[in-house]
Amino acid sequence: MTAEVQEECRRRYGGPDGDASPIDPAEFVLPRGMFLAGYVDGAVAAMGGWRRGGPAGPSDAEIKRMYVRPALRGRGYSRVVLTELERTAAAAGITRLVLETGLEQPEAIALYRSCGYESVEPFGFYAGYDDSVHLAKRLESAQSASVTP
């Protein structure tokens, strides 16, 4: 599915690389982060991850590679993945999630805003891009939840 995400970025933004921000898969392994996949009828349908770090340092985590396969969009799967990313990040001690998306992804912007994400100062790899949207959300304490490495 990561190849599908890259193709989607190429289609929406042009250029040969898709999302060019550097990503190391090890960043998504607890305790540094987490990557989730959702399945429908035994096939992967949606995914997303978080990795520690962001503008405020180690109390932040950045959401990366949120994606739902086109044929399965509009069914609420992205909201399910996002809710689980928020829950697991809070359980791991993260106090704020940050993300970057682009103006060519209005459905992603609408999802994040409807879930309480607000605009923040540009950060990270795409900080200088005019078509980037930078958002963040404070997380509730996860005293009753836990995530173990």
N, C-alpha and C positions, 0 to 999 in steps of 0.2 A: 504494500500500500504506500510505502514512502515514495516509490517511483511514481505512483499516481498523483501524489501531492505535488511532486516536482513538475509533472506534466501540467497539472492544473495551474500552477504558478507561471509556467512558460506561456500557457494559453492566455491567461489573464493579463500578464505584465510584459510579455515579449521577452526576448533575449534567450540565450542558449542554456542558462544555468538553473532556472527556476528560483527557488529560495537559496541564495548564496551564503546565508549566514552559517558560520562553522558550527558543526554539531559533532560531539563525540558520544557514541552510544553508551559509554561508561557513565556519562553524566546522568543517565536515567535509571541507574541501579541504586536501590536503597543502600545507604542513607542519603546519597547525593541527589536522588530524584526517583521518579517512577514513570513507567510507560504503561498505558492501558490499551486494551483492544476489546471491542464489543462484538459479539457474534449474533447473527440471525440465521436460523436454520443450519447451524454448523459452519457457516462461512463468515469470515471477518467482515464487519460492516462499518465500523467506526473505530477511531483511535485518537489518542492524544497523550501528551506527557508533560511533566514538569521537571525542571532542574533547578537546584539551589543557585541563588545569586540573582542580582538585579541592582537597580540603582541604590537601594538602601543596604546592600550587602547581604550577609548570610540569612537575615530574617525574611528576605524576599525569595521567591522562586518564580521562574519564567515558564509560562505555558508555551509549548512548541508542538507543531505537527498535528493540531486538531484537524480532523478530516472525517467526513462521512461519504461513502461511495455515492455517486450521483443518483443511481436508481433507488436509493434508500433515503434520500433527503426528504425533509418535510414531515418526518414521523417522530421527531423529538429525540433522536439518538444523540445528537450533539449536546443537547441539554443534559442528558443522562451522563455522558462522558465528562462534561464540564463539572457537574455536581460531584462526581466521584473524584475528579482531580482536586477540587476544593477540599473535599473531606479528607483525602489521604494527605494532602499537603498540610492541612491544619493539624492532623494527627501526628505528623512528623515535626511539628514545632514551627512551621512557616506561619508568619503573621500577615503576609501580603502576597498576592499573586499579581504578576505583571505580564503583559504580552504586547506584541506588536503585530498588527495586521495592516492591510492596505486598503486604499479607497476603492480598488477594483473588487473588493469582497464585502459588499454592503450587507449581505446576509450574515456574515460573521460579526460585523460591527453591531448589527441589530441584536444578535444573540447576546453578545457580551454586555451591551448596554442594558438589555432587559433583565440581565442577571446581576446588575449592580456595579458593573465596571465603569469607571470614570476616567476621563482624560488626565494624563500626567505628562510631565516634561519628557521630550524624546530621550531615549536611552539606547545603548547597545549598537549593534551592527547597522541598523537602519535609521539611526538618529538624525542623519543629515538628509534623508530622502523626503521630498515634498509630498509624496503620495502615501506616506506611512501614518498610521494611527497608533498611538501608544496609550494603553489603558491599564488600570490597576484596580484591585479590590482588596480591602481589608478582610481578613478571615476571622471568623468566630473561633474562640478557644475550643479545642477539641479534647476537653478533659475526659470525656467518656469514651472517646475513640482511641484506637491505637494502631500503629503500623509498626511491624517488627521487621528488621532487615533479614 
